[in-house]
């Protein structure tokens, strides 16, 4: 089943010039970019995005970090996109992430962990509208899609 997921390349990915390498890995896997935006997240967007963590002691640090520099926001589409991207991202703590995953290859910790990916269809439904209007998602076809 084809589904969509929101992916954010966090300020550390941007500052370390990893945008192209990470997007290439996602596309090489077979995921299709249907929306893409380079942006500076506002404080309000960050608080809304991380609202599930509002009562946790690290909430302010999450908001502060994600707003500390530009990010890349994208919507990816493909079979089991949420599960696939989460597996590719690796463990939230980069120091524990398996080599070969994005965090395993590019992150040394939990604070600056390179990438965010929606963890469920419900999370995607909450997160995507923070970054994109429906009109910014482009329905398109490569023309040579493999039917899974």
Secondary structure, DSSP 8 states (H G I E B T S, - for coil): -EEEEEEEE-HHHHHTT-HHHHHHHHHHHT-EEEEEEEE---HHHHHHHTGGGTTSTTHHHHHHHHTSS-EEEEEEEEETHHHHHHHHH--SSTTTS-TTSHHHHH-SSSSS-SEEE--SHHHHHHHHHHH--GGGS-----S-----
